[in-house]
Amino acid sequence: MAKVKVITDTGSDLPNEICRSLNISTVPLKIRFGDKEYLDKFELTNEKFWELCMQGGDLPQTAAPSAGQFQAAYQEAKVQGFEAIICITLSSELSATYQSALLAAKEVQGTIDVTVIDSRCATIGEGSLAIHAAKLAQEGLPYPQIVSEINDKVSKVKVFGTLDTLDFLKRGGRIGAATALLGSLLSFKPLIEVRSGLVEPDGRQRTRAKALSYLLDRVSGFVPISHVAVAHAHAPDIDDFVKKLSEMTKVPVEEIIVTSIGPVIGTHAGPRTLGVTFWVD
């Protein structure tokens, strides 16, 4: 039976402790501040990223990992004794990461089996698929069955979120200055959903409290659910939200993964963003 390695990218926002316990490797995207480039997570922590963002000026830019980065990760897995790899990436609609992973898989063809799976989502929604794959690998499930299981679950993952400000979208060129100013004056909190691999608008609320309540209402429409997780960018109300989410879904607090949004998603979402992801049957 093939020994299976799970690899993902840093857009998955997986906590380091989970990566260590499940032996998940992450390939970093690149973050640029002006002429300075960092490897996400490896050379730029979440804390340092937000510190740099708060200094003002232009927002950073993100770039997908190169095929060479993925190839190096595949080759390292082979050296470690793995015989097959499942690589789960950011949605191909949002990033070129998937294409880089595919190109790298072709380069190692014949030396190790690699299956690249497009998560069709982002942040911990993507991460939840990697977690599931790694647990199945640790349980000894055959490689083809793990691939089949993850491909089946891609369409089951839901991701909803609320942004605290439109400033980052404006500074990143995603919306116009007039729209951002209007949203700021009226305290609009945009709501989003990752749908068919794309980030789509899901409404807006006048206050943050109403936006968070809306998120809970959206989740409640899918209960019963599983693989519940929350990602946030220094959200001060995260503990209260997780408690309410647990009460509403009947999922114990200790079973809800809570993670920090990193530079890849944070570049466009901004501070105090809060998102929730889960699987539906």
WOTA-V520850 format. One record per residue. PHI is phi in whole degrees, -180 to 180 (NA if undefined). NEAR is the number of other ideal C-beta (glycine too) atoms within 12 Angstrom. D_LAST is the distance of its C-alpha to the last C-alpha in whole Angstrom. Layout:
PHI;NEAR;D_LAST + PHI;NEAR;D_LAST
//
This chain:
NA;14;29 + -65;25;29 + -83;24;29 + -105;39;26 + -108;37;26 + -108;46;24 + -127;50;25 + -140;52;24 + -115;55;26 + -75;52;27 + -69;49;25 + -77;52;22 + 54;48;24 + -72;43;23 + -63;30;25 + -58;22;28 + -66;13;28 + -71;27;24 + -59;26;26 + -67;13;29 + -69;14;27 + -105;30;24 + 57;26;27 + -95;39;25 + -96;36;28 + -120;40;28 + -98;46;30 + -79;35;31 + -76;45;31 + -107;33;35 + -121;37;36 + -115;23;39 + -113;25;41 + 64;14;44 + -97;9;46 + -103;15;44 + -114;20;41 + -126;30;39 + -89;27;36 + -53;40;33 + 74;33;33 + -82;23;36 + -119;19;38 + -140;31;37 + -75;22;35 + -59;31;33 + -63;18;36 + -66;23;38 + -60;37;36 + -67;30;36 + -62;17;40 + -66;25;41 + -63;33;39 + -72;19;40 + -77;14;44 + 85;12;43 + 82;11;44 + -70;18;42 + -69;30;38 + -69;33;38 + -113;23;36 + -113;36;34 + -138;26;34 + -65;34;32 + -63;40;33 + -77;24;35 + -60;27;34 + -62;18;37 + -64;33;35 + -67;40;32 + -60;30;35 + -62;23;36 + -67;39;33 + -65;40;32 + -67;24;36 + -65;21;36 + -62;35;33 + -64;24;35 + -61;15;38 + -76;18;36 + 100;14;35 + -79;30;32 + -109;22;31 + -152;32;28 + -131;44;26 + -115;45;23 + -111;49;23 + -112;50;21 + -120;51;22 + -53;47;22 + -51;37;21 + -67;29;24 + -81;22;24 + -111;35;25 + -156;37;27 + -85;26;29 + -58;44;28 + -59;35;26 + -64;24;29 + -63;34;31 + -65;43;29 + -66;26;29 + -60;26;33 + -66;36;33 + -62;32;31 + -67;18;34 + -68;23;36 + -102;31;35 + -56;17;35 + 96;10;36 + -109;20;37 + -158;32;33 + -76;27;30 + -131;39;28 + -115;32;24 + -102;37;23 + -117;40;20 + -80;33;20 + -68;46;17 + 60;32;17 + -151;51;17 + -155;50;19 + 45;49;20 + -72;46;18 + -64;50;15 + -61;50;17 + -61;48;18 + -64;45;15 + -69;48;14 + -65;50;18 + -60;39;18 + -63;39;15 + -62;43;17 + -66;35;20 + -66;24;19 + -65;27;18 + -66;34;22 + -66;19;23 + -77;16;22 + 88;14;24 + -65;25;21 + -59;20;23 + -50;28;23 + -61;18;22 + -71;22;19 + -65;36;18 + -58;31;18 + -63;18;16 + -64;27;13 + -69;40;14 + -59;24;14 + -70;19;11 + -83;32;9 + -52;32;11 + -76;21;10 + -91;26;7 + -83;45;9 + -114;37;11 + -134;53;15 + -127;44;17 + -159;48;21 + -131;44;24 + -99;45;27 + -86;36;30 + -150;29;33 + -93;34;33 + -59;28;36 + -70;35;34 + -66;29;33 + -67;25;37 + -66;24;38 + -87;24;36 + 82;15;37 + -82;23;34 + -139;24;35 + -80;14;39 + -64;16;41 + -65;12;41 + -64;20;38 + -64;25;37 + -64;16;40 + -61;17;39 + -62;26;36 + -67;22;38 + -64;12;40 + -95;16;38 + 58;19;36 + -67;28;33 + -113;33;30 + -67;42;27 + -116;34;24 + -131;37;22 + -138;30;18 + -88;36;17 + -130;22;17 + 54;19;17 + 85;26;19 + -116;20;21 + -86;33;22 + -120;20;22 + -66;23;24 + -130;27;22 + 111;22;25 + -155;23;27 + -128;26;29 + -73;18;32 + -130;17;32 + -65;28;30 + -58;20;29 + -69;19;28 + -65;36;26 + -68;38;24 + -64;24;23 + -62;30;22 + -58;43;19 + -63;33;18 + -64;23;18 + -62;32;16 + -65;38;13 + -60;21;14 + -70;17;13 + -112;27;9 + -59;23;9 + -80;17;8 + -135;30;7 + -140;25;8 + 50;33;11 + -80;39;13 + -148;46;16 + -130;48;19 + -120;46;22 + -148;42;25 + -116;38;28 + 54;25;31 + -75;34;29 + -70;15;32 + -104;24;29 + -63;27;26 + -63;17;27 + -65;21;27 + -65;35;24 + -64;33;22 + -61;21;23 + -66;26;22 + -63;40;18 + -64;25;18 + -63;18;20 + -75;28;17 + -91;31;14 + 68;17;16 + -94;27;15 + -55;14;19 + -54;22;21 + -68;11;22 + -97;19;18 + -90;33;18 + -74;37;19 + -119;31;22 + -137;36;24 + -93;35;26 + -73;46;26 + -96;45;29 + -59;44;31 + -60;48;29 + -82;49;27 + -63;46;29 + -54;41;32 + -104;37;30 + -89;45;28 + 90;37;31 + -68;28;32 + 70;29;30 + -61;43;27 + -139;48;24 + -131;50;20 + -129;52;17 + -131;46;14 + -165;39;10 + -110;33;7 + -109;22;4 + -76;14;0
//
